[in-house]
Amino acid sequence: MSQHFFEIIDRTDTNTNIYEFTSPEIKQKSFRLDGVFSPLEEFSNEPLYFVEIQFYKDEEFYDRLFTSIFLYFTQYQPSNPDWFAIVIYDKRSNERSYPQRYRSLLEPHLRRFYLDELDDARDNSLGIGIVRLVVESENKARELAKNLIDKAKEELIDTLIQRKVLEFIETIVVYKFPNLSRKEIETMLNLNLLKETRVYQEAKEEGKEEGKLETKLKMIPILLELGLSIQQIAERLELDVEEVRKVAE
């Protein structure tokens, strides 16, 4: 059988003795994409953008990424003629070596960005700054949080959106500095808003401790809105993936 197959595909010089033919069963896992930018229906000729944010090294990352994308095509059957996979790493060292089996997808479809290598113009982005704050070291997080608060006040005209962004920033800071008092955090951020926010009351007044399960569970919706996947959140908070999934749902 193998000899006839290689004749059909015009590879008669192949050593057929090194191949065996099997019919393996493929068991499908549950996959979730971090996000997809899809154009409106009237702009269906524009490409799809699959976005993944990766802040830790995962040896199976590219396998999961491309499997998720192709399952998306199977399920949703988009009419868009082209697509790109956009991967945003916090730093290059968290990227695994690229599997050669996906080399045909590398040049036309995959785009990789590293937050710590972005040029100054993009580095000033409020959105990128908030994503960076999640993984920034404590020493750098203080100054970055203050800069983000100033930028949010300056750039966000809509008061409701501004308030929500400020609460995001505050929540991340409370999570990163669980041992600081309310007054210490207010002083650090030059902000008096903390004592009024629901986020602070829920996170701090209930006795926030970094290792407490209920505190970690409260962070899940915020991290989801910031673009982290369920697996990434489970890794960052040291929680079971199914536990994170239940809160997300």
Backbone hydrogen bonds, N-H to C=O, Kabsch-Sander energy under -0.5 kcal/mol:
donor,donor_aa,acceptor,acceptor_aa,energy
5,F,1,M,-2.1
6,F,2,S,-2.2
7,E,3,Q,-1.4
8,I,4,H,-2.2
9,I,5,F,-1.8
10,D,7,E,-1.2
11,R,6,F,-3.5
14,T,11,R,-1.7
16,T,14,T,-1.2
18,I,15,N,-1.5
19,Y,16,T,-1.2
27,K,25,E,-0.7
28,Q,26,I,-0.6
31,F,29,K,-0.6
35,G,51,V,-0.9
37,F,49,Y,-3.2
38,S,36,V,-0.8
43,F,40,L,-2.4
44,S,41,E,-1.1
46,E,43,F,-2.0
48,L,82,D,-1.8
49,Y,37,F,-2.1
50,F,48,L,-0.5
50,F,84,F,-3.0
51,V,35,G,-2.7
51,V,49,Y,-0.6
52,E,86,I,-2.7
54,Q,52,E,-0.5
54,Q,88,I,-2.6
55,F,53,I,-0.5
61,F,58,D,-1.7
64,R,60,E,-2.3
65,L,61,F,-2.7
66,F,62,Y,-2.2
67,T,63,D,-1.8
68,S,64,R,-2.6
69,I,65,L,-2.0
70,F,66,F,-2.3
71,L,67,T,-2.2
72,Y,68,S,-2.0
73,F,69,I,-2.0
74,T,70,F,-1.9
75,Q,71,L,-2.5
76,Y,72,Y,-3.0
77,Q,72,Y,-0.5
77,Q,73,F,-1.8
84,F,48,L,-2.2
85,A,109,H,-2.7
86,I,50,F,-3.6
86,I,84,F,-0.6
87,V,85,A,-0.6
87,V,111,R,-2.7
88,I,52,E,-3.0
88,I,86,I,-0.5
89,Y,87,V,-0.6
89,Y,113,F,-3.3
90,D,54,Q,-1.1
94,N,91,K,-1.7
95,E,92,R,-1.9
102,Y,99,P,-1.7
103,R,100,Q,-1.8
105,L,102,Y,-1.9
106,L,102,Y,-0.7
106,L,103,R,-0.6
107,E,103,R,-0.7
109,H,105,L,-1.6
110,L,105,L,-1.2
110,L,106,L,-1.0
111,R,85,A,-2.9
113,F,87,V,-2.6
115,L,89,Y,-3.0
115,L,113,F,-0.5
116,D,90,D,-1.3
117,E,114,Y,-2.3
118,L,115,L,-1.0
123,D,119,D,-2.2
124,N,120,D,-1.0
124,N,121,A,-0.6
125,S,122,R,-1.8
129,G,125,S,-2.0
130,I,126,L,-2.1
131,V,127,G,-1.9
132,R,128,I,-2.4
133,L,129,G,-2.1
134,V,130,I,-1.1
135,V,131,V,-0.7
135,V,132,R,-1.0
136,E,132,R,-1.1
141,A,137,S,-2.4
142,R,138,E,-1.2
144,L,140,K,-2.1
145,A,141,A,-2.7
146,K,142,R,-1.8
147,N,143,E,-2.2
148,L,144,L,-2.4
149,I,145,A,-2.1
150,D,146,K,-2.1
151,K,147,N,-2.3
152,A,148,L,-2.7
153,K,149,I,-2.2
154,E,150,D,-1.8
155,E,151,K,-3.0
156,L,152,A,-2.1
157,I,155,E,-0.9
162,Q,158,D,-2.6
163,R,159,T,-2.3
164,K,160,L,-2.1
165,V,161,I,-2.5
166,L,162,Q,-2.5
167,E,163,R,-2.2
168,F,164,K,-2.0
169,I,165,V,-2.4
170,E,166,L,-2.7
171,T,167,E,-2.7
172,I,168,F,-2.2
173,V,169,I,-2.1
174,V,170,E,-2.9
175,Y,171,T,-2.2
176,K,172,I,-2.3
177,F,173,V,-2.1
180,L,177,F,-1.4
185,I,181,S,-2.2
186,E,182,R,-2.5
187,T,183,K,-2.4
188,M,184,E,-2.3
189,L,185,I,-2.2
190,N,186,E,-0.9
191,L,186,E,-2.0
196,E,193,L,-1.7
197,T,193,L,-0.8
197,T,194,L,-1.1
201,Q,197,T,-2.0
202,E,198,R,-2.7
203,A,199,V,-2.4
204,K,200,Y,-3.5
205,E,200,Y,-0.9
205,E,201,Q,-0.7
207,G,204,K,-1.8
208,K,204,K,-0.8
212,K,209,E,-1.9
216,K,212,K,-1.7
217,L,213,L,-2.3
218,K,214,E,-1.4
219,M,215,T,-0.8
219,M,216,K,-0.7
220,I,216,K,-0.7
220,I,217,L,-0.7
222,I,218,K,-0.5
223,L,219,M,-2.4
224,L,220,I,-2.3
225,E,221,P,-2.0
226,L,222,I,-1.4
227,G,224,L,-1.4
228,L,223,L,-2.2
233,I,229,S,-2.5
234,A,230,I,-2.4
235,E,231,Q,-2.1
236,R,232,Q,-2.6
237,L,233,I,-2.8
238,E,234,A,-0.8
239,L,234,A,-2.1
244,V,240,D,-1.9
245,R,241,V,-2.4
246,K,242,E,-2.1
247,V,243,E,-1.4
248,A,244,V,-2.3
249,E,245,R,-2.0
